[in-house]
Amino acid sequence: MEMIAAAIRSARARGRTIGIRGQAPSDYPEFARFLVGQRIDSISLNPDAVLKTLPVIAEAEQALAAGVTQR
């Protein structure tokens, strides 16, 4: 996770957008929360996971906007 966080920081420092594709955000809500907390620009989800993961992402985005730190 630290390597992913470093990649996100590096991209953002260079004014680049960054997203992630893969299984992890679809299978592990805590990983999706982590990505939002790192201010990733986009997350790709499996079609069967969209309805269960979108509320997790929305909650994490609201927490981020409110200044609540999540790990």
N, C-alpha and C positions, 0 to 999 in steps of 0.2 A: 504494500500500500504506500510505503514511503517513496518508492520509485515512481509510482503513478502520481503521487502528490508533487514530486519534483518535476515531472514532465509537464504537469498542468501549470505549475508556477513558471517554468521556463517559457512555455508558449505564451502565457499571459504577459510576461515581462517583455516579450518581443512583439506584442500587439497582435498575436496570432490567435485564432480560435482553435479550440481543441475539443474533441469528442471521443467517445469510446464505443466500440462495438464488441459484442461478445455475450456470453451466457451469464456472467456473474451478476450484473445488475438485475437481471430477470429472476435469478434464483435466490439472491441474498439481499433482502431489503436494507440491511445495515450497510452493504456496499453501495447501494444507490444513495443512501443518506450521506455516506462519506464523500461520494463524488460531488453531490450538491454542495456540501460543506467546503469542498476544495474549489468551488466555483467553476466547475466544468461547464462548457458551453452546450454540449449535447450528449445524450445517452440513447443508444439504440437498444430496443427491447424486443424480445420474442413476441410474436402476436398473442400467444396464449398467456402472456404475463402482463400485458398492458393494463388491463382493468385492475389488477391487484397492486401494480407498482406505481401507477400514476398518483394515487392518494398518498403514498409514501413520499414521493418526490415533492408533491405539493406541500405536504407538512414540513418537509426539510427546507423548502424554499421560504415558507412563512417564518420558520425559526431563524433562518439566516437573515431575513429582512428585519426581524425583531432583535437581532444581535445575539441570539442564543447560539453558543458554540456546541456543535455536535461532533462526535468522533465515531 
